[in-house]
């Protein structure tokens, strides 16, 4: 059982970073706000993995 106060380290691979950059570059051609939203949501989801690492594989 996970404890509520335990904090995990989230490591974002180089490949995942490059994919985010690539998707953002494509998306910004359509909508700058959509690209910013993508980046913000990615950061929020990655941060949430610090507390709930088993929610995604």
N, C-alpha and C positions, 0 to 999 in steps of 0.2 A: 504494500500500500504506500502511495506517495504521501509525503507530508506537505502541508500547505505552504510551509516556509522554505522548502528546499528550492534552490535556484540552479538550473542547469546552464551549461555553456552551449550556445547555438553556434555552430560553425557553418558558414555559407560557402560552399565550394566555389572555386574560380569559374567552373562551368555554369553554375547557377547565376553567378554575378554577370557573366557574359550574356547569358540568355535574357536576364532582366534588362540589361543595357540594349540589347538587340530589339527586344519587344518594345521598349520605351522609345527608341529611335524611330521605329516603324509607326507607332501609335501617335507620336508627336506630329507626324505629317497630317494626321486626320484631326487630332484635337490635343492641344497642349495640356488642357485640364485633365483629359482622360489619362495622358501619360503620367502626369503628376499624381493622379489618384492611384494608378497602378503601383507606383513607387511607394507611396504612403501606405497603401494596403499591404504591400509586401513587407515593409518594415514592421508594421503592426503585427502581422501574422508571425513573422520571425521572432519578434519580441515575446509574443504569447507562448512560444515554444519553451521559453525559459522556465515557465511554471507548469506547462502541460506537454511534455515532450512526446508522450505516447498517443497523443490525439491524431497524429499523422505518421505514416511510415516514412 
